[in-house]
């Protein structure tokens, strides 16, 4: 059975808080969607290379971009696919 990201598929939400000001972090989606103009329209299973984020399909991790709207802190959060 193929694994999928529970956040991308709407089964759950990211519930993380800012390390700087403790405000709730906003999930802006998969890092892979920001790599080029058409990334958001490609199949999720397509693996892309990035200097800043390593997407490891073998470990079934989905990298999401989280940002604090209060202090602009941002972080990449890895979500285990299920």
N, C-alpha and C positions, 0 to 999 in steps of 0.2 A: 504494500500500500504506500503510495507516495506521501511524503511529509509536506506540511504547509505551515506557513506562519499564522498563528492564531490571531495576531493583531491585524495583519493585512486582510484576513478573511472575516473580520468583524466578530470573532468569537470572544475576544477580550480586549481590554484597553491597557495602555501603558500607564502605570500609576507610580511615577517617580517624582522626587522633589529635588530642587536645585541645591547643589553643594555650597553655593555662595549665600543665598538668601532664604532658602527653604520653601520657596514658592513652588507651586506645581509646574512641572515641565510639560510643554506642549509637544506632541508627537507630530512631526511634519512628514512622516512616511519613510519609505525605504531610501537609503543612500543611493542605491543604483538608479533611482528615478532622476537623480540630479546630475548624472555623468555627462549626458549630451542631450541635444534637442529632442530626440525621439525615444529616449530610454523609458519613459513612462508608458509608451505604447507597445513596447516589445514584450515578448513572453517572459514571465518571471524566471523560468528555468535557464535563460541565457546567462552565462557567466561572463562578467566584464572584469577588466583589470583596472585597478586604481592605485595611485601612489599613496593615498591617504587611508583607504579602507580596503582591507582584504576580505572578500566575500568567500567564505569557505563552504562550498556546497557539500563537501564530504561530511562536515560536522553538522549540517542542517541548521545553520545560523542565519538569521535575517537581520542586517544592520539597519537601524532606524536612527533618524536625526531628531534629537530632542533639544528644545530651546526654552529658556526662561524668558517670558515677556517682561518681567520686572527688571532684571539686571543684564540681560543679553547673554548669559552663560549658555553654552551649548555643549553637547556631548553626543557621541555615537553610542547607542545602546544595542547590544546583541541579544536577539530574542531567539530562544530555542524553538525550532519548528517541531511540530507534533504530527 
